[in-house]
Amino acid sequence: MNGAALGGAVTLTLGLFLGSAFTKDRENRLDPSAYKTCMDEANGITSEMHGCLADELARQDKLLNDAHKTAMDSMVNDAEKIRLRDTERE
């Protein structure tokens, strides 16, 4: 496996793990069957396989970004609650 392929495999694995680890609802979690089906249909054609990888990476990136936004929103809400609590104590 050359360096670019290994880097792509590591990136996909990390993306798949993070995407599945940070989502709550089942339909957004890792669905290896869709990726596997795409790769099977690519019939070993490299450009088609790259398309499958790009689609899955984009899907996982969106999931990760959504999870990050949710976490950041939660932190902002918590900070606001603390600020209000501290204001009430003064």
C-alpha distance (Angstrom), angle and dihedral (degrees) to the residues before:
residue distance angle dihedral
M1 . . .
N2 3.79 . .
G3 3.81 123.9 .
A4 3.81 95.7 -99.3
A5 3.79 92.8 50.0
L6 3.80 91.6 46.7
G7 3.81 90.7 48.9
G8 3.80 90.2 50.2
A9 3.79 91.4 48.8
V10 3.81 92.0 49.5
T11 3.80 91.4 46.9
L12 3.79 92.1 49.3
T13 3.80 92.4 47.1
L14 3.80 92.0 49.6
G15 3.79 91.8 45.1
L16 3.79 92.2 48.9
F17 3.79 91.9 48.2
L18 3.78 95.5 47.0
G19 3.76 93.3 42.8
S20 3.78 92.5 52.5
A21 3.79 94.0 40.7
F22 3.80 95.9 55.5
T23 3.78 102.1 42.1
K24 3.77 124.0 90.8
D25 3.77 105.1 -168.9
R26 3.78 119.7 73.5
E27 3.81 99.3 -131.3
N28 3.81 91.7 60.6
R29 3.78 96.4 50.6
L30 3.74 126.7 100.0
D31 3.78 110.8 -57.8
P32 3.79 105.2 -173.5
S33 3.81 91.0 177.0
A34 3.83 92.8 70.4
Y35 3.80 92.0 49.0
K36 3.81 92.1 43.4
T37 3.81 91.6 49.0
C38 3.80 90.7 50.9
M39 3.80 91.4 48.9
D40 3.82 91.5 47.0
E41 3.81 90.6 50.9
A42 3.82 90.0 49.8
N43 3.83 87.8 70.1
G44 3.79 92.2 -151.1
I45 3.81 93.9 -55.8
T46 3.77 104.0 146.1
S47 3.81 97.0 -147.9
E48 3.82 90.5 50.7
M49 3.81 90.6 48.3
H50 3.81 89.9 51.0
G51 3.81 87.8 53.6
C52 3.81 90.5 53.7
L53 3.78 90.7 49.4
A54 3.81 92.5 46.9
D55 3.81 91.5 50.5
E56 3.80 92.9 49.4
L57 3.80 93.3 45.0
A58 3.82 90.2 50.7
R59 3.82 90.4 49.8
Q60 3.79 92.3 48.5
D61 3.82 91.8 44.9
K62 3.79 90.0 54.8
L63 3.81 90.9 49.4
L64 3.79 91.4 49.6
N65 3.80 92.3 47.1
D66 3.81 90.7 49.0
A67 3.81 90.7 50.2
H68 3.81 90.8 48.2
K69 3.81 91.7 50.0
T70 3.80 90.5 49.6
A71 3.81 90.8 50.2
M72 3.80 92.4 47.8
D73 3.81 92.1 47.7
S74 3.79 89.2 51.1
M75 3.80 91.5 50.7
V76 3.82 91.4 49.6
N77 3.80 90.4 49.7
D78 3.80 91.1 49.0
A79 3.81 91.6 48.7
E80 3.80 90.2 50.3
K81 3.82 91.2 50.7
I82 3.80 90.7 51.2
R83 3.81 91.3 48.1
L84 3.83 90.9 50.7
R85 3.81 91.3 46.8
D86 3.78 91.7 50.3
T87 3.82 91.2 47.2
E88 3.80 90.8 52.5
R89 3.81 91.1 52.2
E90 3.81 93.2 56.0
